[in-house]
Amino acid sequence: MKDVYEIMKEQNIILPKAPKKGGIYTPVMEFGEKFLYCSGCGPKLDNGETVIGKLGKDLTLEEGQHAARNCILNLLANLEEKTGDLNKIKRFVKVLAFVNSVDTFTDQPAVVNGGSELIHNLFGDEAGLPARSAIGTNALPGGIACEIEVLVELK
């Protein structure tokens, strides 16, 4: 697998600082010998950029995809803070995403593709195509557009 940081440089991707915790929890929890479970991250980046609103009412599909991408950037920042090196990731095992949406909005998988595409582009077919669930919900903390959590396996 190619160096993740080289790919990020080629694609002009800059990781934000790891987000501050929004409650009483652990951002990244180790379990077993080689697994990390990452608590859900929202789309607010360290520069203040965020995506607030409901899909199907306030936000376009593209805005939702941007929110999902931001969530993954925050998750990667948490993973880097925990491991010291994203190249230690063997593969993404599972992505669980919650999309703030109206009852009639049914494109949650397309929204989450905004984040899944980033994982795939950085980690490739073998490591970057995890199992995934994309769930619609009526509300998320602070009105954010989506929240995503991941499970990864280390090398």
ABEGO torsion letter per residue (X at the ends): XBBAAAAAAAAGBBBBBBBBBABBBBABBBBEAABBBBBBBBABBAAGBBBBEBBGAABBAAAAAAAAAAAAAAAAAAAAAAAGBAAABABBABBBBBBBBBAABAAAAAAAAAAAAAAAAAAEAAAABBBBBBBBBABBBGGBABBBBBBBBBX
